[in-house]
Structure formats: C-alpha cells, structure tokens
Amino acid sequence: MEQPGFHTPMQRSSNNVSSITPSTLNTHNPWIWRANCRARSKKKRFVNKSLKLGHRCRVQEATEKGPQGPWRLAKWASTRNGVYESGIAPTLTSTTGTGNLAESVKAKTKLLSKTFFPAIPEADLADNDDTIYPEQLPFPEIKRHKIKQVIRSTPADKPPGDNNIPNSFWHESVGIPVVLDTLYQIYNACIRTGYNPSQFQRSITVVLRKGGKDRDYRIPKWYRPVALLNTLGKVLEAVVTRRISYAVEAEGLLPRSHLGRRKGISTDHAIQIILDQTWRAWGEGFEVDSMLLLDISGAYDNAHHRRLGRFVP
C-alpha cells in the first residue's frame, strides 16, 4: 500500500539526489556541490511534509470511524515503544500506610477512584439553623439565543461524555428550530423545578499522568483525573454560570477583596492590592509587612455542599 503523501514529486526529488553519485562529487565542482545540497534539502522538505500529511490522513480516518475512533488512535499512540518506560499503568502503591499493591485493572481503578474521590467528611451544621438569607433574586427564563450562543462557544473537538454526542453535532443542529425549541423547553424546565437531571451529571473519568521530571508513577497522586461530561449538561451549566456571574457583579454579592473567577479581574489586580497594602503599611511606619499564603490540600474534593450553601446568598 502506498504511503500517504509519498507521491510523484517526492519520488522525483529522491531520484535527483541519487543521480548525483559520489564519483561526481569528487570532481570538486562547486556547481555540482551546490546542486547536491539543494537536492538534499528539497528531499528533506518533501519527506517531512509527506510524513505530516500521512499522519493527518490517519487521524482523519480514525475520526471518521465515529466517537471511538480518536480513542483507538490514542491507544495506538500510547502503546508505541518508548512512550512510557514502565507501561501505561504500572503497578500502583497505596499511600495510606498499608502499602498494598494494585496490579490488576480493577484494583488500579479502585485505588485511583479512592484517591480522586475521597469520602466527604462530616461537618457540624448545628449553626446553620439560625441562618437568615436575603430575598431570592429572580431568575428569568433562558432565551433561545442565549442557548445558541453558549453552544456555539463550546469547543467543537472536545471528546464527549457517556452520551457520545460531541459538541460539533450541537453546533450544526442548534440551527434547526425544532432542536432549539426542545433544548429551550428542557433547560427552562430544569430552572423552574430546580432539578438537574442525573443523566446530565454522569461523566467518564480519564486518568492522565502529570508531567514533569522525578515523577514516581507508581503513586496515585502523580495522576490527574479528567472528566468527560455530558454535552447537554455542560451547556446547561454554562448558561447558569453566566447568569450567576452576572448577578454576582450586578448585585454586589461578593466582597471587593474577592478576585477569583470574576469577569474583568486578573492577577494584575491581586498584585496591585498587595503592593497597595505594602506601601500603606510602610507609610504608617511599619518596617515589616507580612503576608500569609495558604494552599489547602484537597479543598474542592473535601468541601461540604451544605456548609457552602450557608455562605451563598
């Protein structure tokens, strides 16, 4: 079978290089030497271009085979010799003190799942009974053009979740009135009832190695999980997130010192606040201005939702 990209110009360039024999080069003719250099450079460019074209053809063929095509291509790439010294999934060691080894696929899955999704600790919620919340903000229905805008803003080539429906499908079908009306009815029903369907919350977790040197891939913490979510659920979450972000700014629900995940706020603002505090302390006669930086391990994984709800207006 012919290698993709190795066509007639490539063959002609190779023949040109072969035609300049060593005996011809021994004549020390500068014109022949330059012609040889040009021919070799041209052949090298053709080879690189042909290899790149061939790889793209194989990727396209794998993509056209359906949602599982890219995963077959990823499996091929990951099993090549020399990709990982110890294989894709080496024997894992528990770090809980037991030192148990996970050798089978089932044991590795169980150990990684326990590492990534620990049990949420119990929290004392006795002080939640007397919490007084302000009046609930109105949440108007989601307009059709907002749904279309969010769908069109999603990356088309991201892998889908368990429904196997990629974003590229919704990019094309959201322009069909009956499809847009159906999504409009579903999403607004979720908002009215305050219910997020369980189908929208299902995900496929893919485990990837963390990059960098001096990594011991026998320890679960050197892996990171990537959740492939239901594409319809991601659209609903994106719509609600935009509404919440707007309400936070419009109603002043967050203190001015809160900078994370706020629109129009960057790290420059955080640095400027630190500089302002430092200059103010020096202006008041303090020779030393201290700052405490905290990095809470597993903060998101161990957060208690009911406890967080107490602080949400």
ZAMARGU-4260 file (C-alpha; in steps of 0.2 Angstrom, whole numbers, plus 5000, padded with zeros to 4 digits):
<rodrens>
0) 5000/5000/5000 | 5007/5017/4995 | 5012/5028/5010 | 5000/5043/5011 | 5009/5059/5004
5) 5023/5050/4995 | 5018/5055/4978 | 5027/5058/4961 | 5036/5075/4966 | 5043/5066/4981
10) 5050/5052/4970 | 5057/5064/4958 | 5066/5073/4972 | 5073/5057/4978 | 5079/5052/4960
15) 5088/5069/4959 | 5098/5066/4974 | 5103/5048/4969 | 5108/5054/4952 | 5122/5064/4960
20) 5135/5050/4963 | 5150/5051/4975 | 5161/5050/4959 | 5153/5066/4953 | 5155/5075/4969
25) 5174/5070/4969 | 5176/5082/4954 | 5175/5096/4967 | 5165/5106/4955 | 5156/5120/4966
30) 5141/5120/4955 | 5138/5101/4957 | 5141/5103/4976 | 5128/5117/4977 | 5116/5107/4966
35) 5118/5092/4978 | 5115/5102/4993 | 5099/5110/4986 | 5093/5092/4980 | 5095/5085/4998
40) 5087/5100/5006 | 5072/5098/4994 | 5071/5080/4998 | 5071/5083/5016 | 5057/5095/5015
45) 5047/5083/5004 | 5049/5069/5017 | 5044/5080/5032 | 5029/5086/5023 | 5024/5069/5017
50) 5025/5061/5034 | 5015/5075/5042 | 5002/5073/5028 | 5001/5054/5031 | 4999/5056/5050
55) 4984/5069/5046 | 4976/5056/5035 | 4977/5043/5048 | 4969/5055/5061 | 4955/5059/5049
60) 4952/5041/5045 | 4951/5037/5064 | 4939/5052/5067 | 4928/5047/5053 | 4925/5030/5061
65) 4914/5038/5075 | 4916/5043/5093 | 4928/5028/5097 | 4940/5032/5083 | 4950/5045/5092
70) 4952/5033/5107 | 4958/5020/5096 | 4971/5032/5089 | 4976/5037/5107 | 4978/5019/5112
75) 4989/5016/5097 | 5000/5031/5101 | 5001/5026/5120 | 5007/5009/5116 | 5021/5013/5105
80) 5038/5008/5111 | 5047/5020/5122 | 5032/5031/5126 | 5032/5026/5144 | 5047/5017/5152
85) 5036/5006/5163 | 5020/5005/5153 | 5004/5015/5153 | 4998/5009/5170 | 5012/5002/5181
90) 5009/4994/5197 | 5001/5007/5209 | 5006/5008/5228 | 4994/5014/5241 | 5000/5029/5251
95) 4988/5026/5266 | 5001/5017/5276 | 4995/4999/5271 | 5007/4998/5256 | 4995/4987/5246
100) 4999/4985/5228 | 4987/4987/5214 | 4991/4976/5200 | 4975/4972/5191 | 4965/4984/5181
105) 4951/4983/5194 | 4962/4986/5208 | 4970/5001/5200 | 4953/5008/5196 | 4948/5006/5214
110) 4964/5014/5221 | 4963/5029/5209 | 4945/5031/5212 | 4948/5032/5231 | 4962/5044/5228
115) 4952/5056/5217 | 4935/5055/5225 | 4938/5053/5244 | 4923/5052/5256 | 4916/5069/5261
120) 4920/5071/5279 | 4905/5075/5291 | 4903/5093/5296 | 4895/5101/5311 | 4880/5110/5304
125) 4872/5115/5320 | 4875/5133/5317 | 4865/5133/5301 | 4848/5133/5309 | 4848/5151/5313
130) 4855/5157/5296 | 4844/5171/5288 | 4846/5173/5269 | 4841/5188/5259 | 4826/5188/5247
135) 4830/5176/5232 | 4835/5185/5216 | 4824/5182/5201 | 4830/5170/5188 | 4821/5174/5171
140) 4819/5160/5158 | 4833/5156/5147 | 4831/5164/5130 | 4834/5154/5114 | 4848/5165/5108
145) 4857/5163/5124 | 4856/5144/5122 | 4863/5145/5104 | 4876/5157/5109 | 4883/5146/5123
150) 4883/5130/5111 | 4892/5139/5098 | 4905/5145/5110 | 4910/5127/5116 | 4925/5119/5108
155) 4919/5108/5093 | 4933/5095/5095 | 4932/5091/5114 | 4928/5072/5117 | 4910/5069/5123
160) 4904/5060/5139 | 4894/5045/5141 | 4881/5051/5128 | 4894/5050/5114 | 4886/5066/5107
165) 4900/5079/5103 | 4899/5097/5103 | 4901/5098/5084 | 4884/5089/5082 | 4876/5103/5093
170) 4885/5116/5083 | 4876/5110/5067 | 4859/5105/5074 | 4856/5120/5085 | 4851/5130/5070
175) 4836/5118/5067 | 4821/5126/5075 | 4814/5110/5082 | 4830/5106/5091 | 4832/5123/5098
180) 4814/5123/5104 | 4817/5106/5113 | 4833/5112/5122 | 4823/5128/5126 | 4809/5118/5135
185) 4821/5106/5143 | 4833/5119/5151 | 4819/5130/5157 | 4810/5116/5165 | 4826/5112/5174
190) 4827/5130/5180 | 4809/5131/5186 | 4810/5115/5195 | 4827/5117/5202 | 4832/5100/5196
195) 4847/5094/5187 | 4844/5078/5178 | 4855/5063/5183 | 4859/5060/5165 | 4867/5077/5164
200) 4878/5073/5179 | 4886/5057/5173 | 4904/5058/5167 | 4918/5047/5161 | 4934/5049/5170
205) 4950/5048/5161 | 4966/5047/5171 | 4982/5056/5164 | 4999/5057/5170 | 5006/5073/5177
210) 5020/5080/5168 | 5037/5084/5174 | 5053/5076/5180 | 5056/5065/5195 | 5038/5058/5195
215) 5035/5041/5203 | 5020/5035/5193 | 5018/5020/5205 | 5010/5033/5217 | 4992/5038/5213
220) 4995/5057/5217 | 5005/5059/5201 | 4990/5056/5190 | 4976/5068/5187 | 4958/5064/5183
225) 4949/5072/5168 | 4930/5071/5167 | 4922/5069/5151 | 4904/5077/5154 | 4888/5075/5145
230) 4887/5089/5132 | 4869/5094/5136 | 4873/5095/5154 | 4888/5106/5151 | 4878/5118/5141
235) 4865/5120/5155 | 4879/5123/5167 | 4887/5136/5156 | 4871/5145/5155 | 4868/5145/5174
240) 4886/5150/5177 | 4884/5165/5166 | 4868/5170/5175 | 4877/5168/5192 | 4892/5178/5186
245) 4881/5192/5180 | 4871/5193/5197 | 4887/5192/5207 | 4893/5208/5199 | 4876/5217/5197
250) 4870/5214/5215 | 4887/5216/5223 | 4886/5198/5231 | 4905/5196/5234 | 4917/5207/5244
255) 4929/5218/5234 | 4943/5208/5240 | 4937/5193/5231 | 4946/5191/5215 | 4944/5173/5209
260) 4933/5169/5194 | 4927/5187/5192 | 4925/5194/5175 | 4937/5208/5171 | 4949/5203/5186
265) 4966/5197/5183 | 4982/5193/5193 | 4987/5211/5190 | 4973/5217/5201 | 4979/5205/5215
270) 4997/5211/5213 | 4991/5229/5214 | 4981/5226/5230 | 4997/5218/5238 | 5008/5232/5233
275) 4995/5245/5240 | 4994/5236/5256 | 5013/5235/5257 | 5015/5254/5253 | 5001/5259/5266
280) 5010/5249/5280 | 5027/5257/5276 | 5018/5274/5276 | 5011/5271/5293 | 5028/5267/5300
285) 5029/5248/5300 | 5046/5242/5294 | 5039/5224/5290 | 5023/5219/5281 | 5019/5201/5282
290) 5008/5191/5271 | 5002/5173/5274 | 4998/5162/5259 | 4988/5146/5261 | 4987/5131/5250
295) 4973/5119/5256 | 4976/5102/5250 | 4960/5094/5243 | 4950/5109/5246 | 4937/5106/5232
300) 4937/5087/5235 | 4933/5089/5253 | 4921/5104/5253 | 4904/5101/5261 | 4890/5107/5250
305) 4878/5111/5264 | 4891/5121/5273 | 4895/5130/5257 | 4876/5134/5255 | 4877/5144/5271
310) 4888/5157/5264 | 4879/5158/5247 | 4866/5172/5247
</rodrens>
